Amino acid sequence: MEPVTLTTDRLLLRAVGPQDTDAVYAACQDADIQRWTTVPSPYLPEHAQSFTEQMCPDGWANGSMFTFGLFLRSGEFTGMLGVTMRSLGVGEIGYWGVKEHRGNGYMTEAAVAVSRWVFTKLSVDRVEWRAEVGNRGSRAVAERAGFVVEGTLRSAVNNKGVLRDSWVGSLLPSDLGLASTMPYLPAGE
């Protein structure tokens, strides 16, 4: 699939490339990103280069991962958000925000826009969110975007060689007022 560009009221969401390597590298020096995500630690320039020049383009090309860089309309880099296809009709969202732009609602805005896109353009019927238990920032974004936290998965995240518990939640098309590709019958109905 060819990369797409999405816009929101305040953001431009586009595929990243070599021109973004330095910004990704700088952002990933943040201790919170290294602590709460599975990016390598220490995060080296070659990690950023591999991410922007290989992983992201390959994900778009083979339809396995759709990664967007988040930019203010002024062009300033604010974070990354991606949806990895986990199974037929199910994608998993992941994100991190640049430290100085956290708390402004940018990630929530982007999560809703990208989820809307995967529901309407990729025939996805469930977007899952997972975060290591304790990552309250990620959970707050997910909940503001409409995700329903469904529980805790034991030993579900391998973060730098340590298995940790994970929160899990989901967003369905109906949560955004959209139709699913197939009927959904909730438990007990």
N, C-alpha and C positions, 0 to 999 in steps of 0.2 A: 504494500500500500504506500502511496505517496504521502508524505507528511502533510498535515493540515495546520492551518493557523486559525485560532479562535480568538474572539475578543469579548470582553466584558465591559462594564461601565468604566473600569479603571485600568484594566490589564490587557496586554497582548500575550497570548499563549502560543508559542511556536516551538518547532523542533530546534534543538541545540546543535551546534556544529563547532568546528575548530575556532571560530571567532569567540566562542564562549568559554574556552578552556581555562583561561586565566581567572574569570569570574567564578567558575565552579571550584577551581582549586582554592581560591581565597575564601569562599564561603565555607568550604569543608574543613578549614582550619579551626572552626568553631568547636569547642569542647562538647557542647550539647548535641550537635549533629553527629560527632564521632561517638558519643555515649549512647544516644537513643536510636541510631540507625545502624545499618549493617555496612556502611562505607568503611573502607580500610582505615586502620589507625596504627601508625601515623598515616595521614593522607598525603601522598606524594604527587608531584606534577604529572608523573606518568599515569597515575590513576585517573586524574581529570582528563588527560589526553585520550586514554582508552575509552572512557565514558562518553566523551563528546564526539570522538571521531570513529568509534567502532560500535560500542554497545547501543547507543541511541539510534544511529542510522540503521544498524542491522535489525533492531526491534521493529522499526517501521517497515523495513523492506520485507521481513518475513511474517509480519502481522502478529508477533508474539508479545510486543511491548510498545506502548504508545507513550513516549516521554515528551513532556512539554517544559520548556523554560518559561518562567513567569517574569514578565517585564512590565514596568509602569509605562504609561504612554510616552513618558520622557525618555524611555529606553533603558532605565535603570533596572538591573537584575534583582529580583526579589525572591526567587526560589525555584524549586523543581517539583514537578508532579508527574507521576506516571501511572498507567494502568497496564498491568501484566495479565495476559489471558491465562487463566488457570484451568479451565475446562470449557466445554461447549456452553456458551451463554453466560459464563461467569468470568469477571475480571476482578483483580485485586488492586486497589488504589494504594499508593504510597506517596509521601511528600516530605519535604523539608523546606524551611524558610530561612532566608538570610537574617541573621541576628537583628540587625537594625530595622528590619521591616516586619518583625513579628508583632502581633497585637493590633494590626490594622485591618484585619478581616480579609486580606488578600488571598490567603490559602483557602479559606472557606468559599470565597467567590470563585476561585479557580476549580475547587473540588466539585462544586455544583455544575459549573459550565462543562467540565470534562465528563462528568457523569451523564449529564443530559446528552452530550455528543455520543458517548458509547451506547446509550440506550436507543437513540434514534438512528444512528448511522451504522452501528456494528451488530445489531440484533442481540445485545446483551440484556439479560433479564435480572441480573444480580451483580452488584458491585460490592465486594467485601473490603473491609478495612480491618487491619490488624496492627497492633502496637504493643510493645513490651509493657507489661503492667508497671504503672508508675509514670508513664509518659503522658502526663496530664495535658500538655499542650496539644499533642496529636489527638487525644480524645476530645478535647474541647472543640477543635476544628471539625472533627467528624460529627459530633453531636449538633453543632451549629449548622452543618451542611445537611442535616436530616437523617444521618445514619442512626440506626437502632442498635445499641450495644446489646449483644446477645449472650455474652458470657465470657468466661475465662478458659483458655486452652492451656493445659499443663504442658510444660516442656516443649512449647511450640515454636520458639524462635531460637535459632543458633546465632548469637551475637558474639562474634569474635572468639568462637570456640567454647562458649558457655551457653548451655541450654537454659532458657528463661520462659516464664509463663507469659502468655499473650492475651490481651483483650481482643475480642472479635466482634464485629458489627457488620451490618449490611444496609444497603440502600437499594430499594426496588423502584422500577419505573413509576409505580403508583404513588410513591413518596414525593415525586416531583410532578404529579398530575399527568403522567404519560401512560400510554397503553403498553402492556407486555406483548411479547411476540406469541405467547401461548397463555391459556387460562391458568390462573393461580387459585388454589383452594387452600386457604389457611387451615391449620390444625383445628379440629373441633367444629368445622362447618360442614 
